[in-house]
Amino acid sequence: MFTIETATIKDLFDLRNLERECFSLDAWPMFDLAGVLLLPGIIRLKALANHEMAGFVAGDAGNAKGVCWISTIGVAQKFRSQGVGHALLQACEDKMAAPEIRLTVRKSNETAIQMYISNGYHILETWSNYYNGGEDGIVMRKLRAR
């Protein structure tokens, strides 16, 4: 059992630990993590299970082009396959105003790609050598009526 709540700067160190666990090669530096927790126009949500950060998602609330981006989503290993990622994704999408949502995922992250497909995302394009280590990024898009 978990809850979805707004993340704040008080979550900085828990978020840093989650980032390191989920994205070892691509973990954001502390400055970027503080920014995602403080800058305006960013949706920032955490999943809590027994007072522990089980997952986190951040995305922009919208832009003039009608496209929102989910900039990061991660779930701690011990909470995977329990619906945390799906719940975070849905909660973030619910707060987004634009009719189009995009995200980028490592080409090798088949579990995440399948979750996104099951939530209505489609592969839009591939960005070569996008991630550290040279792995391609898959850009996925979801269109919705608004």
C-alpha angles and dihedrals in degrees: 000000000000141000131220116228139164112272119227138186087274086072094058099109094042089050091050090054092048091049091052092049096046102034108024095162095038103032110147117244119250092260092058092045091053089049094052088052096046113027118099121247095037126119108217121181134169132197114223126199117178090344090305126118103250095173147344138210132186132182142154118268093228145295140222092267092061095246126121123193128211099216099188141001126173139164125201112249096246091054098048121119090027099099096262095122093047092048093049092048092050094046091051093047090051089060095048118098102197125092092229127059125187136185139170125230134180111265089233095053096095094161092058093043090054091048091052092048090050087053094054102270123138131196110262104175145326124250109208118229091356098146131057109274091038100275118152121248120225112216111211128191136199121195120199136176115252 
